Amino acid sequence: RDEGLRPVMLLNVRVATSHPDVLTPDRCLKLIAFCMEFALRFLLLPGRVESQVVIIDLKDVSAYGLPVSALKGVISLLGKHYVGRLYQMYVVNAPYLVTGLYSVVKPLLSDRQQNKIIFVSKPQDVFPKLMALHQLDECYGGSKKASSYPFVMPPGPFTAGAKKPHDNPVKHCSSAVSRETILGRLWERGLKAEDVELPWSNEAPRVFRSAGVDPPPNCD
């Protein structure tokens, strides 16, 4: 997660280009959809954390070897089916030709879209200022070992620059969240705060108390 508690999803394009027969464009889309649905169910919280960060790593991928079809599909999927879920997209280790092409396309994008896409030439200088070092892969200036699935989720602190996780973190915090929790509550004019409080699972009181936090009023 970054400093704002947003989940960070890393897309290593080199892996897809190295196994084109396995990671077809259709399978890539299904993989991204799985990751997004997992995040919605276990990593996001309505009203608190509702979006995530995506890092697209183009290291060792030539401009002519880009899986254009797969990348277009991913961008379309995020833009049409997961509207508002993308906080920031960082593109790292991009070939010069890709950077040049983006400078041509950039004026055609809206200001909002332009602000969401950031090309990073030196990730080691940028990412450690955005998240804790134990949340960040070593290749980007952090201390976390590279991993894929099952997802590795280091505990807090999440303050940018923090060097190590808590010694005794509370485990299985996601058990406090139910399917009703992730649906959230619609806020309408005239409603009181207690009318839009999130529902929690039966395990929530134990999780909150284990973390040294008083459970919300509607949690007991």
Beta strands, then each sheet from edge to edge (+ up, - down):
strand 1: 8-12
strand 2: 52-57
strand 3: 86-92
strand 4: 117-120
sheet 1: 1+ 2+ 3+ 4+
end
